[in-house]
């Protein structure tokens, strides 16, 4: 088994945290602030940048953190000047990744030429210049890699000021996918097995696929702030509340469960995930599956604890996507698949997500071809995950809208545990209104078999995070017939395991 302390928990957060209001900062000022936050966190995380009030209060109540407000950027730089070994400057905004990689390696503050006079006033000295001493992101990696940590690599576009605090704090190389593919692959090959790519890609399918092929997982986090602070908190016990059981034994019913997408995106948690879903005043009205990343056990332990303390009996949290991080399991090197499943199981156990996991991959890797290689991939993947005692079953996403017409639901059994393809989705294009779409989908589900002893008697529905908010889903449920029963994902898996008599794989469900 893996040592969880080796994954994601490399920092330590101090008892006193100084908060800096960055709401009026320019992009260049934010680069200064995030680099200061990251360099300081290499020794002890002590800076927050406009931390959301809920997370501030959670740190106070759970860890006894004391918060002190700083007045401005240069006051903060002056206060933490002893942590800084100098300045790495840059003249063009496109060079920020170069500067940030060097900053992480040597403990430098990143400062643009425009702001350089302010830093020099404080007695800081220029030690390096991006574009001169380090001519590219790859050049910065090559010259600094002996000082960098291979547990993380960071992809971030230069125009986005978020996330670099964590990259600098953990001494990760920072790049953009516009760089040469050969150079990027050299970085991936240098990184440790099952390390994490933080940030995001220009092309999701290509980016996740390539990192998966090289044994890396992805933690979507390109807009996340304060991860250097959150990931330095000591993990705490995380325990979900019991769910309400709604099974109707012996009745001819059709079971439905909802799974909210995008919980693997760390920024939707750290930047206020509850805005449209968990914060709904109607939450608890229907059984509902919220998704979260098991990595937050180390990356941001206050957040799952916050959710679990406020759960209703109809709320359920499951792991998204593909376990502890986002990867295409079919593309992982074969010798890493079981290790990745074990790591996912450990994190799920610690996060009390003991029942369900979302596996995500592209159809051509898994199902649509129906060729021997695809089927073997799916068998190997579900075998690895079903072997974990913390995992009782799961769900699978495939391709566009997570359930393309070519795969209208499926189920793959392994070790007596079901892994279900998404059968329907609350996610569609602009050719039809939400009202009409919901009406048509409800009528379709109402027509499905009412028989819990067959796999056709179950429907897992993906809810697209950015399109369908909680209240809309609650209204959608009112369109179901009385013999369509909505349950949480945990109960859905449990009912299926106990009631489905024919536990053989089905790649396409009867409509």
For each residue, the residues with C-beta under 8 A, 3 or more apart:
1: 342 346
2: 6 7 194 339 342 343 346
3: 6 7
4: 7 9 235 297 298 346 347 350
5: 9
6: 2 3 151
7: 2 3 4 151 194 196 295 298 324 343 347
8: 151 196 231 295 298 299
9: 4 5 231 235 298
10: 149 151 169 170 231
11: 41 42 45 169 170 228 231 232
12: 44 45 232
13: 17 44 45 46 63 65 229 230 232 233
14: 17 44 45 46
15: 63 64 65 66
16: 46 65 66 67 68
17: 13 14 45 46 47 48 59 65 66 67 68 229
18: 46 47 48 67 68 69 70 76 79
19: 47 48 49 50 51 56 67 68 69 70
20: 33 47 48 49 50 70 72 73 76
21: 24 50 69 70
22: 25 29 30 33 49 50
23: 50
24: 21
25: 22 29 30 33 73
26: 29 30
27: 30 31 93 159 161
28: 31 32 93 112 114 115
29: 22 25 26 32 33 73 115
30: 22 25 26 27 33 34 49 161
31: 27 28 34 35 96 99 100 110 112 161 164
32: 28 29 35 36 73 77 109 110 111 115 119
33: 20 22 25 29 30 36 37 49 73 76
34: 30 31 37 38 49 161 162 163 164 165 168 225
35: 31 32 38 39 99 100 103 108 109 110 164 165 168
36: 32 33 39 40 47 76 77 80 84 109
37: 33 34 40 41 45 47 48 49 165 168 169 226 228 229
38: 34 35 41 42 100 103 104 164 165 166 167 168 169 228
39: 35 36 42 80 83 84 103 104 107 108 109 168 169
40: 36 37 43 44 45 46 47 80 83
41: 11 37 38 44 45 46 47 165 168 169 228 229 232
42: 11 38 39 83 104 107 168 169 171
43: 40 83
44: 12 13 14 40 41 232
45: 11 12 13 14 17 37 40 41 169 228 229 232
46: 13 14 16 17 18 40 41 80
47: 17 18 19 20 36 37 40 41 76 80 229
48: 17 18 19 20 37 51 56 67 226 229
49: 19 20 22 30 33 34 37 165 225 226
50: 19 20 21 22 23 225
51: 19 48 55 56 67 226 229
52: 55 56 270 271 272
53: 56 57
54: 57 58 272 274 306
55: 51 52 58 59 226 230 270 302 303 306
56: 19 48 51 52 53 59 60 67
57: 53 54 60 61
58: 54 55 61 62 302 303 305 306
59: 17 55 56 62 63 65 67 233 302
60: 56 57 63 64 65 66 67
61: 57 58
62: 58 59 236 302 305
63: 13 15 59 60 233 234 302
64: 15 60
65: 13 15 16 17 59 60
66: 15 16 17 60
67: 16 17 18 19 48 51 56 59 60
68: 16 17 18 19
69: 18 19 21
70: 18 19 20 21 75 76 79
71: 75
72: 20 75 76
73: 20 25 29 32 33 76 77
74: 77 78 118 119 121 122
75: 70 71 72 78 79
76: 18 20 33 36 47 70 72 73 79 80
77: 32 36 73 74 80 81 84 109 119 122 124
78: 74 75 81 122
79: 18 70 75 76
80: 36 39 40 46 47 76 77 83 84
81: 77 78 84 122 123 124
82:
83: 39 40 42 43 80 107
84: 36 39 77 80 81 87 107 108 109 124
85: 106 107 108 127
86: 106 107 108 109 124 125 126 127 128
87: 84 108 109 110 111 116 119 124 125 126 127 128
88: 99 102 103 106 108 109 110 111 126 127 128 129 130
89: 99 110 111 112 113 116 126 128 129 130
90: 93 95 96 98 99 110 112 113 129 130 131
91: 95 112 113 129 130 131
92: 95 131
93: 27 28 90 96 112 158 159
94: 158
95: 90 91 92 98 99 130 131 158
96: 31 90 93 99 100 110 130 158 164
97: 100 101 137 140 156 158 174 175 176
98: 90 95 101 102 130 131 134 135 136 137 139 140
99: 31 35 88 89 90 95 96 102 103 108 110 130
100: 31 35 38 96 97 103 104 110 164 167 168 174
101: 97 98 104 105 134 137 140 141 144 148 167 172 173 174
102: 88 98 99 105 106 108 128 130 133 134 140 144
103: 35 38 39 88 99 100 106 107 108 109 110 168
104: 38 39 42 100 101 144 148 167 168 169 170 171 172 174
105: 101 102 144 147 148 171
106: 85 86 88 102 103 127 128 144 147
107: 39 42 83 84 85 86 103
108: 35 39 84 85 86 87 88 99 102 103 127 128
109: 32 35 36 39 77 84 86 87 88 103 119 124
110: 31 32 35 87 88 89 90 96 99 100 103
111: 32 87 88 89 115 116 118 119 124
112: 28 31 89 90 91 93 115 116
113: 89 90 91 116
114: 28
115: 28 29 32 111 112 118 119
116: 87 89 111 112 113 119 120 126
117: 120 121
118: 74 111 115 121 122
119: 32 74 77 87 109 111 115 116 122 124
120: 116 117 123 124 125 126
121: 74 117 118
122: 74 77 78 81 118 119
123: 81 120
124: 77 81 84 86 87 109 111 119 120
125: 86 87 120
126: 86 87 88 89 116 120 129
127: 85 86 87 88 106 108
128: 86 87 88 89 102 106 108 133 134
129: 88 89 90 91 126 132 133 134
130: 88 89 90 91 95 96 98 99 102 133 134 140
131: 90 91 92 95 98 134 135
132: 129 135
133: 102 128 129 130
134: 98 101 102 128 129 130 131 139 140 143 144
135: 98 131 132 139
136: 98 139 140 179
137: 97 98 101 140 141 173 174 175 176 179
138: 141 142 175 179 180 183 186 187
139: 98 134 135 136 142 143
140: 97 98 101 102 130 134 136 137 143 144 173
141: 101 137 138 144 145 148 173 175 183 187
142: 138 139 145
143: 134 139 140
144: 101 102 104 105 106 134 140 141 147 148 173
145: 141 142 148 173 190
146:
147: 105 106 144 171
148: 101 104 105 141 144 145 171 172 173
149: 10 152 170 171 172
150: 153 190 191 192 195
151: 6 7 8 10 170 172 191 192 195 196
152: 149 166 167 170 172 191 195 196 197 198
153: 150 172 173 174 175 187 188 191 195 196 197 198 216
154: 163 164 166 167 172 173 174 175 197 198 199
155: 174 175 176 177 197 198 199 200 201 207 222
156: 97 160 162 163 164 167 174 176 199 200 222
157: 160 176 202 222
158: 93 94 95 96 97 176
159: 27 93
160: 156 157 163 222 223
161: 27 30 31 34 164
162: 34 156 222 223 224 225 267
163: 34 154 156 160 166 167 198 199 221 222 223 224 225 227
164: 31 34 35 38 96 100 154 156 161 167 168 174
165: 34 35 37 38 41 49 168 169 225 226 227 228 229
166: 38 152 154 163 169 170 172 198 221 224 227 228 231
167: 38 100 101 104 152 154 156 163 164 170 172 174 198 199
168: 34 35 37 38 39 41 42 100 103 104 164 165 171 172 228
169: 10 11 37 38 39 41 42 45 104 165 166 228
170: 10 11 104 149 151 152 166 167 228
171: 42 104 105 147 148 149 168
172: 101 104 148 149 151 152 153 154 166 167 168 198
173: 101 137 140 141 144 145 148 153 154 187
174: 97 100 101 104 137 153 154 155 156 164 167
175: 97 137 138 141 153 154 155 179 184 187
176: 97 137 155 156 157 158 179
177: 155 184 201 202 203 207
178: 202
179: 136 137 138 175 176 183 184
180: 138 183 184
181: 184 185
182: 185 186
183: 138 141 179 180 186 187
184: 175 177 179 180 181 187 188 210
185: 181 182 188 189 210 214
186: 138 182 183 189 190
187: 138 141 153 173 175 183 184 190 191
188: 153 184 185 191 210 211 214 216
189: 185 186 214
190: 145 150 186 187
191: 150 151 152 153 187 188 195 214 216
192: 150 151 195
193: 215 336 339
194: 2 7 215 216 217 336 339 340 343
195: 150 151 152 153 191 192 215 216 217
196: 7 8 151 152 153 216 217 218 219 295 325
197: 152 153 154 155 207 211 216 217 218 219
198: 152 153 154 155 163 166 167 172 218 219 221 227
199: 154 155 156 163 167 220 221 222
200: 155 156 204 207 218 220 221 222
201: 155 177 204 206 207 208 218
202: 157 177 178 207
203: 177 206 207
204: 200 201 207 208
205: 208 209 362
206: 201 203 209 210
207: 155 177 197 200 201 202 203 204 210 211 218
208: 201 204 205 211 212 218 326 327 328
209: 205 206 212 213 328 331 362
210: 184 185 188 206 207 213 214
211: 188 197 207 208 214 216 217 218 327
212: 208 209 215 216 217 327 328 329 331 332
213: 209 210 331 332 333
214: 185 188 189 191 210 211
215: 193 194 195 212 332 333 336
216: 153 188 191 194 195 196 197 211 212 327
217: 194 195 196 197 211 212 322 323 324 325 326 327 340
218: 196 197 198 200 201 207 208 211 325 326 327
219: 196 197 198 264 266 293 295 299 325 326
220: 199 200 264 265 266 267 326
221: 163 166 198 199 200 224 227 265 266 267
222: 155 156 157 160 162 163 199 200 267
223: 160 162 163 267 271
224: 162 163 166 221 227 266 267 270 271
225: 34 49 50 162 163 165 267 270 271
226: 37 48 49 51 55 165 229 230 270
227: 163 165 166 198 221 224 230 231 266 270 299 300
228: 11 37 38 41 45 165 166 168 169 170 231 232
229: 13 17 37 41 45 47 48 51 165 226 232 233
230: 13 55 226 227 233 270 299 300 301 302 303
231: 8 9 10 11 166 227 228 298 299 300
232: 11 12 13 41 44 45 228 229
233: 13 59 63 229 230 236 300 301 302
234: 63 301
235: 4 9 297 298 301 350
236: 62 233 301 302 305
237:
238: 297 301 304 305 308 350 351 352
239: 308 352
240: 243 308 311 316 317 352 353
241: 308 311 312 313 315
242: 313
243: 240 287 313 314 315 316 488 490 491
244: 287 313 314 488
245: 491
246: 287 485 486 487 491
247: 485 487 491 495
248: 251 253 485
249:
250:
251: 248 483
252: 450 451 483
253: 248 450 452 457 483 484 485
254: 445 448 449 450 451 457 458 459 483 484 485
255: 452 457 458 459 485 486 487 492 495 496
256: 445 458 459 460 461 480 484 485 486 487
257: 287 289 459 460 461 486 487 488 489 491 492
258: 286 287 288 289 426 461 463 473 486
259: 289 291 318 320 358 395 422 460 461 462 463 489
260: 263 277 288 289 290 291 463 465
261: 291 320 402 427 462 463 464 465
262: 265 268 291 320 464 465 466
263: 260 268 269 273 290 291 292 293 320 465
264: 219 220 291 293 320 321 325 326
265: 220 221 262 268 269
266: 219 220 221 224 227 269 270 293 295 296 299 300
267: 162 220 221 222 223 224 225 270 271
268: 262 263 265 271 272 273 465
269: 263 265 266 273 292 293 296 300 303
270: 52 55 224 225 226 227 230 266 267 300 303
271: 52 223 224 225 267 268
272: 52 54 268 275
273: 263 268 269 277 278 303
274: 54 277 278 279
275: 272 279
276: 279 280 469 470
277: 260 273 274 280 283 290 465 469 470
278: 273 274 283 290 307 310 470
279: 274 275 276 283
280: 276 277 283 469 470 471
281:
282: 285 470 471 474
283: 277 278 279 280 288 312 315 470
284: 312 313 314 315
285: 282 314 474
286: 258 314 473 474 477 486
287: 243 244 246 257 258 314 316 486 487 488 491
288: 258 260 283 314 315 316 470 473 488
289: 257 258 259 260 316 317 318 356 488 489
290: 260 263 277 278 307 315 316 317 318
291: 259 260 261 262 263 264 317 318 319 320 321 358
292: 263 269 296 303 304 307 317 318 319 320 351 353
293: 219 263 264 266 269 296 299 319 320 324 325
294: 297 319 323 324 344 347 348 350 351 353
295: 7 8 196 219 266 298 299 324 325 347
296: 266 269 292 293 299 300 301 303 304 351
297: 4 235 238 294 301 304 347 350 351
298: 4 7 8 9 231 235 295 301 347
299: 8 219 227 230 231 266 293 295 296
300: 227 230 231 233 266 269 270 296 303 304
301: 230 233 234 235 236 238 296 297 298 304 305
302: 55 58 59 62 63 230 233 236 305 306
303: 55 58 230 269 270 273 292 296 300 306 307
304: 238 292 296 297 300 301 307 308 317 351
305: 58 62 236 238 301 302 308 309
306: 54 55 58 302 303 309 310
307: 278 290 292 303 304 310 311 315 317
308: 238 239 240 241 304 305 311 317 352
309: 305 306
310: 278 306 307
311: 240 241 307 308 315 317
312: 241 283 284 315
313: 241 242 243 244 284
314: 243 244 284 285 286 287 288 488
315: 241 243 283 284 288 290 307 311 312 488
316: 240 243 287 288 289 290 488 489 490
317: 240 289 290 291 292 304 307 308 311 351 353
318: 259 289 290 291 292 353 355 356 357 358 395 489 490
319: 291 292 293 294 323 324 344 347 348 351 353 356 357 358
320: 259 261 262 263 264 291 292 293 358 360
321: 264 291 326 358 359 360 397
322: 217 325 326 327 328 329 344 357 358 359 360 361
323: 217 294 319 327 329 340 341 343 344 345 347 348 357 359 385
324: 7 217 293 294 295 319 340 343 344 347 348
325: 196 217 218 219 264 293 295 322
326: 208 217 218 219 220 264 321 322 360
327: 208 211 212 216 217 218 322 323 331 332 340
328: 208 209 212 322 331 332 360 361 362 365
329: 212 322 323 332 337 340 359 361 377 381 384
330: 361 365 366 377 378 381
331: 209 212 213 327 328 361 365
332: 212 213 215 327 328 329 336 337 340
333: 213 215 336 337
334: 337 380
335: 339
336: 193 194 215 332 333 339 340
337: 329 332 333 334 340 341 380 381 384
338: 341 342 384 387
339: 2 193 194 335 336 342 343
340: 194 217 323 324 327 329 332 336 337 343 344 384
341: 323 337 338 344 345 384 385 387 388
342: 1 2 338 339 345 346 388
343: 2 7 194 323 324 339 340 346 347
344: 294 319 322 323 324 340 341 347 348 357 385 388 391
345: 323 341 342 348 349 385 388 389 390 391
346: 1 2 4 342 343 349 350 390
347: 4 7 294 295 297 298 319 323 324 343 344 350 351
348: 294 319 323 324 344 345 351 353 354 357 388 390 391
349: 345 346 352 353 354 390
350: 4 235 238 294 297 346 347
351: 238 292 294 296 297 304 317 319 347 348
352: 238 239 240 308 349
353: 240 292 294 317 318 319 348 349 356 357 390
354: 348 349 390 391 392
355: 318 391 392 393 489 490 493 494
356: 289 318 319 353 391 392 393 394 395 489 490 493
357: 318 319 322 323 344 348 353 385 391 394 395
358: 259 291 318 319 320 321 322 394 395 396 397
359: 321 322 323 329 381 382 385 394 395 396 397 419
360: 320 321 322 326 328 396 397 398 402
361: 322 328 329 330 331 365 366 381 396 397 398
362: 205 209 328 365 366 398 399
363: 366 367 368 398 399 404 406 407
364: 368 369 374
365: 328 330 331 361 362 374 377
366: 330 361 362 363 374 377 378 381 396 398
367: 363 370 374 378 398 406 407 410 421 507
368: 363 364 374 398 399 404 406 407
369: 364 373 374
370: 367 374 375 507
371: 374 375
372: 375 376
373: 369 376 377
374: 364 365 366 367 368 369 370 371 377 378
375: 370 371 372 378 379
376: 372 373 379 380
377: 329 330 365 366 373 374 380 381
378: 330 366 367 374 375 381 382 412
379: 375 376 382 383 412 414
380: 334 337 376 377 383 384
381: 329 330 337 359 361 366 377 378 384 385
382: 359 378 379 385 386 412 413 414 417 419
383: 379 380 386 387 414 415
384: 329 337 338 340 341 380 381 387 388
385: 323 341 344 345 357 359 381 382 388 391 394 414 419
386: 382 383 391 393 414 415 416 417 419
387: 338 341 383 384 415
388: 341 342 344 345 348 384 385 391
389: 345
390: 345 346 348 349 353 354
391: 344 345 348 354 355 356 357 385 386 388 394 417
392: 354 355 356 417 493 494 497
393: 355 356 386 417 418 419 420 493 496 497
394: 356 357 358 359 385 391 417 418 419 420 493
395: 259 318 356 357 358 359 419 420 421 422 460 489
396: 358 359 360 361 366 410 412 419 420 421 422
397: 321 358 359 360 361 402 403 422 462
398: 360 361 362 363 366 367 368 402 403 404 407 421 422
399: 362 363 368 402 403 404 406 407
400: 404
401: 404 425 427 428 462 464
402: 261 360 397 398 399 422 425 427 462
403: 397 398 399 407 408 409 421 422 423 424 425 462
404: 363 368 398 399 400 401 407
405: 408
406: 363 367 368 399
407: 363 367 368 398 399 403 404 410 421 507 508
408: 403 405 423 508 509 511
409: 403 420 421 422 423 424 459 460 508 509
410: 367 396 407 420 421 505 506 507 508 509
411: 418 419 420 421 455 505 506 509
412: 378 379 382 396 418 419 505
413: 382 416 417 418 419 503 504 505
414: 379 382 383 385 386 417 419
415: 383 386 387
416: 386 413 497 503
417: 382 386 391 392 393 394 413 414 493 497
418: 393 394 411 412 413 455 493 496 497 500 503
419: 359 382 385 386 393 394 395 396 411 412 413 414
420: 393 394 395 396 409 410 411 423 458 460 496
421: 367 395 396 398 403 407 409 410 411 460
422: 259 395 396 397 398 402 403 409 425 460 461 462
423: 403 408 409 420 458 459 460 461 509
424: 403 409 441 444 445 459 460 461 462
425: 401 402 403 422 428 461 462 463 464
426: 258 437 438 441 461 462 463 464 467 468 472 473 476
427: 261 401 402 462 463 464 467 468
428: 401 425 431 432 437 467
429: 432
430:
431: 428
432: 428 429 436 437 440
433: 436 437
434: 437 438 467 468 472
435: 438 439
436: 432 433 439 440
437: 426 428 432 433 434 440 441
438: 426 434 435 441 442 472 475 476 479
439: 435 436 442 443 479
440: 432 436 437 443 444
441: 424 426 437 438 444 445 476
442: 438 439 445 446 476 479 480
443: 439 440 446 447 479
444: 424 440 441 447 448
445: 254 256 424 441 442 448 459 480 484
446: 442 443 479 480 481 484
447: 443 444
448: 254 444 445 456 457 459
449: 254 454 456 457 510
450: 252 253 254 457 483
451: 252 254 454 456 457
452: 253 255 457 458 495 496 499 500
453: 457 499 500 501
454: 449 451 457 500 501 502
455: 411 418 458 496 500 502 506 509
456: 448 449 451 509 510
457: 253 254 255 448 449 450 451 452 453 454
458: 254 255 256 420 423 452 455 492 495 496 500
459: 254 255 256 257 409 423 424 445 448
460: 256 257 259 395 409 420 421 422 423 424 489 492
461: 256 257 258 259 422 423 424 425 426
462: 259 261 397 401 402 403 422 424 425 426 427
463: 258 259 260 261 425 426 427 468 473
464: 261 262 401 425 426 427 467 468
465: 260 261 262 263 268 277 468
466: 262
467: 426 427 428 434 464
468: 426 427 434 463 464 465 472 473 476
469: 276 277 280 472 473
470: 276 277 278 280 282 283 288 473 474
471: 280 282 474 475
472: 426 434 438 468 469 475 476
473: 258 286 288 426 463 468 469 470 476 477
474: 282 285 286 470 471 477 478
475: 438 471 472 478 479
476: 426 438 441 442 468 472 473 479
477: 286 473 474 480 486
478: 474 475
479: 438 439 442 443 446 475 476
480: 256 442 445 446 477 484 486
481: 446 484
482:
483: 251 252 253 254 450
484: 253 254 256 445 446 480 481
485: 246 247 248 253 254 255 256
486: 246 255 256 257 258 286 287 477 480
487: 246 247 255 256 257 287 491 492 495
488: 243 244 257 287 288 289 314 315 316 491 492
489: 257 259 289 316 318 355 356 395 460 492 493
490: 243 316 318 355 356 493 494
491: 243 245 246 247 257 287 487 488 494 495
492: 255 257 458 460 487 488 489 495 496
493: 355 356 392 393 394 417 418 489 490 496 497
494: 355 392 490 491 497 498
495: 247 255 452 458 487 491 492 498 499
496: 255 393 418 420 452 455 458 492 493 499 500
497: 392 393 416 417 418 493 494 500
498: 494 495
499: 452 453 495 496
500: 418 452 453 454 455 458 496 497 503
501: 453 454
502: 454 455
503: 413 416 418 500
504: 413
505: 410 411 412 413
506: 410 411 455 509
507: 367 370 407 410
508: 407 408 409 410
509: 408 409 410 411 423 455 456 506
510: 449 456
511: 408
